[in-house]
Amino acid sequence: MPADTLTRVFSALADPTRRDMVARLAEGDATVNQLAEPYRMSLQAVYKHLKVLEDAGVVSRPPGPQPRMVRLETEVFDEMDAWIERYRRRAEERFSRLDTLLAKMTDDKEKGKGNDQER
């Protein structure tokens, strides 16, 4: 996934209302009116949120007569997951090296205590 696409996706998901819409669409497709029901905002504001999600490739609305269903595009999340996974692995490798170092330091400290007691 190109960096500019990731930027658009992460930016779109930075808004809590849009994240909530995505969570609701993860349960299944919905019309704009169904998506708008729980929010205290105009339908126009809901369309603006959906436009941001559409531009980022997170959701789609197939052409056709109203009401059109809004669909979550799960491929975007697979691509985000792959990007995130790469950095998660790197972080885990660093933590593993730190764990090894701390274990060695603890062992060295324990060995040092034994030598002090022998004196």
Contact map, one row per residue, 1 for C-alpha under 8 A:
11101100000000000000000000000000000000000000000000000000000000000000000000000011001000000000000000000000000000000000000
11111100000000000000000000000000000000000000000000000000000000000000000000000000000000000000000000000000000000000000000
11111110000000000000000000000000000000000000000000000000000000000000000000000000000000000000000000000000000000000000000
01111111000000000000000000000000000000000000000000000000000000000000000000000000000000000000000000000000000000000000000
11111111100000000000000000000000000000000000000000000001000000000000000000000000000000000000000000000000000000000000000
11111111110000000000000000000000000000000000000000000000000000000000000000000001000000000000000000000000000000000000000
00111111111000000000000000000000000000000000000000000000000000000000000000000000000000000000000000000000000000000000000
00011111111100000000000000000000000000000000000000000011000000000000000000000000000000000000000000000000000000000000000
00001111111110000000000000000000000000000000000000001001110000000000000000000000000000000000000000000000000000000000000
00000111111111000000000000000000000000000000000000000000000000000000000000000000000000000000000000000000000000000000000
00000011111111100000000000000000000000000000000000000000000000000000000000000000000000000000000000000000000000000000000
00000001111111100100000000000000000000000000000000011001000000000000000000000000000000000000000000000000000000000000000
00000000111111110110000000000000000000000000000000001000000000000000000000000000000000000000000000000000000000000000000
00000000011111110110000000000000000000000000000000000000000000000000000000000000000000000000000000000000000000000000000
00000000001111111110000000000000000000000000000000000000000000000000000000000000000000000000000000000000000000000000000
00000000000011111111000000000000000000000000000000000000000000000000000000000000000000000000000000000000000000000000000
00000000000000111111100000000000000000000000000010000000000000000000000000000000000000000000000000000000000000000000000
00000000000111111111110000000000000000000000000011001000000000000000000000000000000000000000000000000000000000000000000
00000000000011111111111000000000000000000000000000000000000000000000000000000000000000000000000000000000000000000000000
00000000000000011111111100000000000000000000000000000000000000000000000000000000000000000000000000000000000000000000000
00000000000000001111111110000000001000000000000000000000000000000000000000000000000000000000000000000000000000000000000
00000000000000000111111111000000000000000000000000000000000000000000000100000000000000000000000000000000000000000000000
00000000000000000011111111100000000000000000000000000000000000000000000000000000000000000000000000000000000000000000000
00000000000000000001111111110000001000000000000000000000000000000000000000000000000000000000000000000000000000000000000
00000000000000000000111111111100000000000000000000000000000000000000011100000000000000000000000000000000000000000000000
00000000000000000000011111111000000000000000000000000000000000000000000100000000000000000000000000000000000000000000000
00000000000000000000001111111000000000000000000000000000000000000000000000000000000000000000000000000000000000000000000
00000000000000000000000111111100000000000000000000000000000000000000001100000000000000000000000000000000000000000000000
00000000000000000000000011111110000000000000000000000000000000000000111100000000000000000000000000000000000000000000000
00000000000000000000000010011111011000000000000000000000000000000000111000000000000000000000000000000000000000000000000
00000000000000000000000000001111111000000000000000000000000000000011110000000000000000000000000000000000000000000000000
00000000000000000000000000000111111100000000011000000000000000000011110000000000000000000000000000000000000000000000000
00000000000000000000000000000011111110000010000000000000000000000000000000000000000000000000000000000000000000000000000
00000000000000000000000000000111111110000000000000000000000000000000000000000000000000000000000000000000000000000000000
00000000000000000000100100000111111111000000010000000000000000000000000000000000000000000000000000000000000000000000000
00000000000000000000000000000001111111101010010000000000000000000000000000000000000000000000000000000000000000000000000
00000000000000000000000000000000111111100000000000000000000000000000000000000000000000000000000000000000000000000000000
00000000000000000000000000000000001111110000000000000000000000000000000000000000000000000000000000000000000000000000000
00000000000000000000000000000000000111111000000000000000000000000000000000000000000000000000000000000000000000000000000
00000000000000000000000000000000000001111100000000000000000000000000000000000000000000000000000000000000000000000000000
00000000000000000000000000000000000100111110110000000000000000000000000000000000000000000000000000000000000000000000000
00000000000000000000000000000000000000011111110000000000000000000000000000000000000000000000000000000000000000000000000
00000000000000000000000000000000100100001111111000000000000000000000000000000000000000000000000000000000000000000000000
00000000000000000000000000000000000000000111111100000000000000000000000000000000000000000000000000000000000000000000000
00000000000000000000000000000000000000001111111110000000000000000000000000000000000000000000000000000000000000000000000
00000000000000000000000000000001001100001111111111000000000000000000000000000000000000000000000000000000000000000000000
00000000000000000000000000000001000000000011111111100000000000000000000000000000000000000000000000000000000000000000000
00000000000000000000000000000000000000000001111111110000000000000000000000000000000000000000000000000000000000000000000
00000000000000001100000000000000000000000000111111111000000000000000000000000000000000000000000000000000000000000000000
00000000000000000100000000000000000000000000011111111100001000000000000000000000000000000000000000000000000000000000000
00000000000000000000000000000000000000000000001111111110000000000000000000000000000000000000000000000000000000000000000
00000000000100000000000000000000000000000000000111111111000000000000000000000000000000000000000000000000000000000000000
00000000100110000100000000000000000000000000000011111111111000000000000000000000000000000000000000000000000000000000000
00000000000000000000000000000000000000000000000001111111111100000000000000000000000000000000000000000000000000000000000
00000001000000000000000000000000000000000000000000111111110000000000000000000000000000000000000000000000000000000000000
00001001100100000000000000000000000000000000000000011111111000000000000000000000000000000000000000000000000000000000000
00000000100000000000000000000000000000000000000000001111111100000000000010010000000000000000000000000000000000000000000
00000000100000000000000000000000000000000000000000001111111100000000000111010000000000000000000000000000000000000000000
00000000000000000000000000000000000000000000000001001101111110000000011110000000000000000000000000000000000000000000000
00000000000000000000000000000000000000000000000000000100111111000000011110000000000000000000000000000000000000000000000
00000000000000000000000000000000000000000000000000000000001111100001111000000000000000000000000000000000000000000000000
00000000000000000000000000000000000000000000000000000000000111110001110000000000000000000000000000000000000000000000000
00000000000000000000000000000000000000000000000000000000000011111001000000000000000000000000000000000000000000000000000
00000000000000000000000000000000000000000000000000000000000001111101000000000000000000000000000000000000000000000000000
00000000000000000000000000000000000000000000000000000000000000111111000000000000000000000000000000000000000000000000000
00000000000000000000000000000000000000000000000000000000000000011111000000000000000000000000000000000000000000000000000
00000000000000000000000000000011000000000000000000000000000000001111100000000000000000000000000000000000000000000000000
00000000000000000000000000000011000000000000000000000000000011111111110000000000000000000000000000000000000000000000000
00000000000000000000000000001111000000000000000000000000000011000011111000000000000000000000000000000000000000000000000
00000000000000000000000010001111000000000000000000000000001111000001111100000000000000000000000000000000000000000000000
00000000000000000000000010011100000000000000000000000000001110000000111110000000000000000000000000000000000000000000000
00000000000000000000010011011000000000000000000000000000011100000000011111000000000000000000000000000000000000000000000
00000000000000000000000000000000000000000000000000000000111100000000001111111000000000000000000000000000000000000000000
00000000000000000000000000000000000000000000000000000000010000000000000111111100000000000000000000000000000000000000000
00000000000000000000000000000000000000000000000000000000000000000000000011111110000000000000000000000000000000000000000
00000000000000000000000000000000000000000000000000000000110000000000000011111111000000000000000000000000000000000000000
00000000000000000000000000000000000000000000000000000000000000000000000011111111100000000000000000000000000000000000000
00000000000000000000000000000000000000000000000000000000000000000000000001111111110000000000000000000000000000000000000
10000000000000000000000000000000000000000000000000000000000000000000000000111111111000000000000000000000000000000000000
10000100000000000000000000000000000000000000000000000000000000000000000000011111111100000000000000000000000000000000000
00000000000000000000000000000000000000000000000000000000000000000000000000001111111110000000000000000000000000000000000
00000000000000000000000000000000000000000000000000000000000000000000000000000111111111000000000000000000000000000000000
10000000000000000000000000000000000000000000000000000000000000000000000000000011111111100000000000000000000000000000000
00000000000000000000000000000000000000000000000000000000000000000000000000000001111111110000000000000000000000000000000
00000000000000000000000000000000000000000000000000000000000000000000000000000000111111111000000000000000000000000000000
00000000000000000000000000000000000000000000000000000000000000000000000000000000011111111100000000000000000000000000000
00000000000000000000000000000000000000000000000000000000000000000000000000000000001111111110000000000000000000000000000
00000000000000000000000000000000000000000000000000000000000000000000000000000000000111111111000000000000000000000000000
00000000000000000000000000000000000000000000000000000000000000000000000000000000000011111111100000000000000000000000000
00000000000000000000000000000000000000000000000000000000000000000000000000000000000001111111110000000000000000000000000
00000000000000000000000000000000000000000000000000000000000000000000000000000000000000111111111000000000000000000000000
00000000000000000000000000000000000000000000000000000000000000000000000000000000000000011111111100000000000000000000000
00000000000000000000000000000000000000000000000000000000000000000000000000000000000000001111111110000000000000000000000
00000000000000000000000000000000000000000000000000000000000000000000000000000000000000000111111111000000000000000000000
00000000000000000000000000000000000000000000000000000000000000000000000000000000000000000011111111100000000000000000000
00000000000000000000000000000000000000000000000000000000000000000000000000000000000000000001111111110000000000000000000
00000000000000000000000000000000000000000000000000000000000000000000000000000000000000000000111111111000000000000000000
00000000000000000000000000000000000000000000000000000000000000000000000000000000000000000000011111111100000000000000000
00000000000000000000000000000000000000000000000000000000000000000000000000000000000000000000001111111110000000000000000
00000000000000000000000000000000000000000000000000000000000000000000000000000000000000000000000111111111000000000000000
00000000000000000000000000000000000000000000000000000000000000000000000000000000000000000000000011111111100000000000000
00000000000000000000000000000000000000000000000000000000000000000000000000000000000000000000000001111111110000000000000
00000000000000000000000000000000000000000000000000000000000000000000000000000000000000000000000000111111111000000000000
00000000000000000000000000000000000000000000000000000000000000000000000000000000000000000000000000011111111100000000000
00000000000000000000000000000000000000000000000000000000000000000000000000000000000000000000000000001111111110000000000
00000000000000000000000000000000000000000000000000000000000000000000000000000000000000000000000000000111111111000000000
00000000000000000000000000000000000000000000000000000000000000000000000000000000000000000000000000000011111111100000000
00000000000000000000000000000000000000000000000000000000000000000000000000000000000000000000000000000001111111110000000
00000000000000000000000000000000000000000000000000000000000000000000000000000000000000000000000000000000111111111000000
00000000000000000000000000000000000000000000000000000000000000000000000000000000000000000000000000000000011111111100000
00000000000000000000000000000000000000000000000000000000000000000000000000000000000000000000000000000000001111111110000
00000000000000000000000000000000000000000000000000000000000000000000000000000000000000000000000000000000000111111111000
00000000000000000000000000000000000000000000000000000000000000000000000000000000000000000000000000000000000011111111100
00000000000000000000000000000000000000000000000000000000000000000000000000000000000000000000000000000000000001111111110
00000000000000000000000000000000000000000000000000000000000000000000000000000000000000000000000000000000000000111111111
00000000000000000000000000000000000000000000000000000000000000000000000000000000000000000000000000000000000000011111111
00000000000000000000000000000000000000000000000000000000000000000000000000000000000000000000000000000000000000001111111
00000000000000000000000000000000000000000000000000000000000000000000000000000000000000000000000000000000000000000111111
00000000000000000000000000000000000000000000000000000000000000000000000000000000000000000000000000000000000000000011111
